[in-house]
Amino acid sequence: MSENKNNQLQIELSQEVAQGEYANFAIITHSSSDFIIDFARVLPGVPKAQVKSRVILAPEHAKRLLGALQENIVRYEREFGPIKIPQQEPRTIAPFPVGKGEA
């Protein structure tokens, strides 16, 4: 990463990272100084979810991320319609019921 003459941040995205990782489950924990988000993939019939990526954020950046996600969801729904979420246990993003996880 580098800054150009106009103070615009240049972002480098390697081919490997550009492929991304599919995750359908996230576990969020925090301490007084950090928020930790583990993104995992949960599959039906598989008893263990594998964490694919861990992101560690300062509280200020976690709040910025929350705002950016809210803004982008509003834009998405304006263009494509409401995102429907089936009834599920609160604070769970997995697309189907899961048991307790272990890290």
C-alpha positions in Angstrom: 0.0 0.0 0.0 1.2 3.5 -0.8 -0.2 7.0 -1.1 -0.1 8.9 -4.3 0.4 12.7 -4.8 -3.4 13.4 -4.3 -3.4 11.8 -0.9 -5.5 8.9 -2.2 -4.7 5.5 -0.7 -3.7 2.9 -3.3 -4.8 -0.6 -2.3 -3.0 -3.7 -3.6 -5.1 -6.9 -4.0 -3.1 -10.1 -4.8 -4.7 -12.7 -7.0 -4.8 -15.2 -4.1 -6.6 -12.8 -1.8 -8.9 -11.6 -4.6 -10.3 -15.2 -4.8 -11.9 -14.6 -1.4 -13.1 -17.2 1.1 -16.7 -18.2 1.4 -18.0 -17.9 5.0 -21.6 -18.4 6.2 -20.9 -18.0 10.0 -19.2 -15.4 12.0 -18.2 -15.3 15.7 -17.5 -11.9 17.2 -15.7 -11.4 20.5 -14.0 -8.4 22.0 -11.7 -7.1 24.7 -11.2 -3.5 25.9 -8.9 -2.9 23.0 -9.9 -5.2 20.1 -12.8 -6.7 18.3 -12.1 -10.1 16.8 -14.3 -11.5 14.0 -13.8 -15.2 13.0 -15.4 -16.0 9.7 -16.1 -19.7 9.3 -17.8 -22.1 6.9 -20.5 -24.3 8.4 -21.8 -27.3 6.3 -24.8 -29.5 6.9 -23.8 -32.8 8.5 -20.3 -31.6 9.3 -19.9 -31.3 13.1 -17.0 -28.9 13.0 -16.9 -25.4 11.4 -13.5 -24.4 10.0 -12.5 -20.8 10.6 -11.4 -19.4 7.2 -10.3 -15.9 8.3 -9.8 -13.9 11.4 -10.0 -10.1 11.4 -8.8 -8.1 14.4 -10.0 -4.5 14.6 -9.6 -1.6 17.0 -13.0 -0.5 18.5 -13.0 2.6 16.3 -12.6 0.6 13.2 -15.2 -1.9 14.2 -17.7 0.9 14.6 -16.7 2.3 11.1 -17.2 -1.2 9.7 -20.6 -1.4 11.2 -21.5 2.0 9.6 -20.1 0.9 6.2 -22.1 -2.3 6.3 -25.3 -0.5 7.2 -24.8 2.0 4.4 -24.1 -0.7 1.9 -27.1 -2.8 3.0 -29.3 0.2 2.5 -27.9 0.7 -1.0 -28.2 -3.0 -1.9 -31.9 -3.1 -0.7 -32.7 0.0 -2.6 -31.4 -1.6 -5.8 -32.4 -5.3 -5.4 -35.1 -5.2 -2.8 -35.2 -6.3 0.9 -32.9 -9.0 2.1 -35.1 -11.6 3.7 -33.8 -13.6 6.7 -35.7 -16.7 7.8 -36.6 -16.9 11.5 -33.6 -18.0 13.4 -31.9 -17.7 16.7 -30.8 -14.1 17.5 -27.2 -13.1 16.8 -26.6 -16.1 14.5 -25.6 -15.7 10.8 -25.4 -19.3 9.9 -28.0 -20.3 7.3 -29.1 -23.4 9.3 -29.1 -24.4 13.0 -25.7 -25.1 14.5 -24.5 -26.4 17.8 -22.0 -24.8 20.1 -18.7 -24.1 18.4 -15.2 -24.6 19.7 -12.2 -22.6 18.7 
